[in-house]
């Protein structure tokens, strides 16, 4: 992977959030590429339960300040950055007081999913792309982890389809086990359509549950990794029949070689 540029876009990353299959792989895979001499960037949301002082987050003024339109509303974009200790890995945080200040990730203290999670996902996707454009950093691969990052492939293939910066960039999505049981806002498909995404491209979002959101993501990705043993049989069959290159689940002790081979032989 030497000198390859890979952008990791994730819902969760350790050490900033608790360990789970998404947050651990969102750290382990970039570290692996970094160790092999690749160039990486990681993006994640700046949830309110991330301790900014402990992790030494600071705002990047030159990257902050623009407004992103979500559901016909202007939402200010704030960019913060930190470095993972000992790894020389920079993590960029997408922030907005309206969407990410609350002291939890996806659900309130009663376990009820936030009603604006769909808008948070749209804002996160747009915020990542706009920031990478400002950095003028051209990734060979964008690797998506977790459902909060799931709108990025959709927006890359439609809203940002004419961006020359990404003309040769490939999108890989890692699919994990189901992480919520409810539906996101029923208007999600209409909010995405407001950004010029054709209805037939995101028809899965008519019922925006976890599986349908992941189907929309897979449809707009160039390659797929099954990153969990808990992926449903129906979603696994969807991946297998998609016609896209895919990597079946690989145990953690063997993922480094498998992922490197997949990047090099199936994606690039």
N, C-alpha and C positions, 0 to 999 in steps of 0.2 A: 504493500500500500504506500510505498515511499512516494512523497510529493503529491499524492492524491488529495484533493480537497473534499472533505465530507462535512456537510452541515447536518447536525443532529437537532431535531425539533421534537420536544417531548413534553408530555403532561406533567411528569414528575422526574426528579433526578436526586439521587443521594449525592452529597450529604445534606442537601437542603431540606429534604422531606424524608419521612419515615421509609424504611426499607419495604419494598414489595417487588413483584416481578418486573413491573415497568420501570420503577426508579432505579433498581439495581442494574438492569440491562442498559438503561440510558446512561449509566456511568461506565459499566464494564466494556461496552462496545467501543465508545470513543477512546477510552484508555488503551484498548488493544490497538486501534489504528494509530493513535499517538505514539505508542511504543514502537510501532513498525515504521515510523518516520513520515506518517501522513500528516496533513494539516487539517485541523478540525476546529469547529465552532459548535457550541451547544446553546440552544435557546429553550427557555421554559417560562411559564407565567410567574410573576412575582406575587404569589399568594400572600395574604396578610399574616399567615402563621409561619412565614419564613423570618427568622431572626436576623435582621439586617446588620445589627451591630456585631453579633457573633461571627457572621459569615463575611463581614466587611464588604457589603454591597455599597456601591456609590453610583450616583446618577452620572450618565454621560451626556453632558449638556449639548454637545454638537449633534448627537443622534436623537435627542428628545425634541419635543416642541411641535411636531406636526399633528394635525387632526385626522382621524380615520372615520369614515362614515359607516355606521352600522345601523341598519333599520331606519335610515334617513336622519340619523342624529350624528352630530360631530362629537367625537370622543377623543380627548387629548391622549397622545402616546408619550409615555415616559419610558426611557431605556436605562436600566441599571446593569452593572457588571460586577463580577467577582471572579476570583481564581480559586479553583479547587486546590487545597493545600498539597504540596509536594508533587503535583502532577503537571504544573505549568499548563493547565487547561483553563481557558477563559469560558465563563458562562454568562450569557446575556439574558436579562430578565425583562419580559414585556410587562409593563405596568400601566394601570389606569385606576384612579381612585374609585370610580363607579363600579368597575368590574372586579377588582382584585384586592381591595382594601380589607374586606371582611376576613375574620380570623379563622378561616378554614379553606379547604380546597374546593370540593364539589358540592358539599351538602352542609346543612346547618347542624346544630348540636342535637337535634332530634333525628338526624339522618335523612331529612327531606332535601332532595336535590334542589339547588337554587333555580328559580324559574327562568333566569336569564343565562343559563349555561350555554344555550345555543349562540347567543350574542357574544359571550365570552370567547367561544371557540372561533367565531368569525373574526373578532377583533385580534385574537392571538395570531391567526393565520396571516392576516393583513400586516400586523405589526412586525412579524418576522421578515416577511418579504421586503417591506419598505426599509427596514433596518439594514438588511443585507445589501440592498441597492445603495444605500448611503455609504456603507463600508466599501462598496465596489469590489466585493469579494465573490469570485465566481466559483460555485461549488460544482464538482464533478457529479456528486451524488447528494441528494437530500434524503435523509433517513428519518422517517416519522415513527414516533413511539407514543401510544396512548391516545384515547379518544378525544381529549381536549385539543390535540394537534391534528385531528382527522380532517379538518376542512382545508388544510394546506394543499394537498394534492388537487382538490377540486378547484381552488382559486388559482393555482399555478397553471392548470390546463385551460382555464377560461379567462378569468379576470386579468391575469398576467401573461396571457399566451403570446403577446407581442413584445415582451421584454427581451431584447437581444442578449442581455446579460445571462439569461438562463436557457438560451437556445439549445445548448448541448447537455444540459443538466438532466440526470435521470432521478426518478423518485422511487424510493424503496419504502414500503410500509411494513412494520412489524405488527402482527395481529396477536393480541393477548386474550386471555379468558374474559368473559363478560364481567363488567365491573359495576353496572347498575341495571335495575329491573324495570324502571319506569320509562316514560317517553319524555324527550325534551319538548320544548314549546311547539304546539301544533302549527304555528306560523313560521317555523324555521325555514321551510322550503321557499316561502314567499320572501323572506329576508335575503336568502341566497339569490333568488331570481332578481331581486332589486339591483344586484351587482352584475346583471347581464349574463348570468349562468342559465342556459336553456333548461326548461322544465324537464325535458326527457333525459337530460344528463344526470339529474338528481331526483328522479322519480322515487327512488328509495326513501327519500326524506319526507314523503307524504305521511309516513308513520315513523317519526324520528326516534326509534329505540336504538339500543346499542348495536344490534346486529345490522340494522339497515344503514346506520351511520357508517359502520365499517364496510359495508358493501359499496357505498358511494365512494369511500376512500380507495378501496381496492380497484374499483372501476377506473379511477383516475391515476393509479400508480403504474409504474413501469415494471415493477417486480415486487414480490411479496415474501415475507418471512413468517412462518408460523412459529411464534415465539413462546408458546405456552402449551402444556399438555391439556389445558382446560378449554381450548377453543372448541366451540360446539361442532357437532358433526355436520350440521347444515352449512355453517360458515366455512368449514374445511372443504366441503364439497364445492361450494361456490368458488373458493380459491383454486381448487384443482381443475375446475371446468372453465376458469377465466381465460385460459390461453396465455397467461402471463408466466414468466419464469418464477418459480417459487421454491423456497427452501423449507423442507419439512422440519419439524421440531428437532433441535440438537441440544443435548444436555450441556449444562454450563461448563463442564470440564473439557468439552470438545468444541465449543462454539468458535474459538478464535480462528482455527484453520478453516472451518466450514464457512464462516462469514467472509473471510478474506477471499477464498476461492469463489464464493458466490458473487461478491462484488466484482472481482476481476474477470470471471468467465461468463457470467450471466447478465451482468448489469452494464458494465463499461464497454 
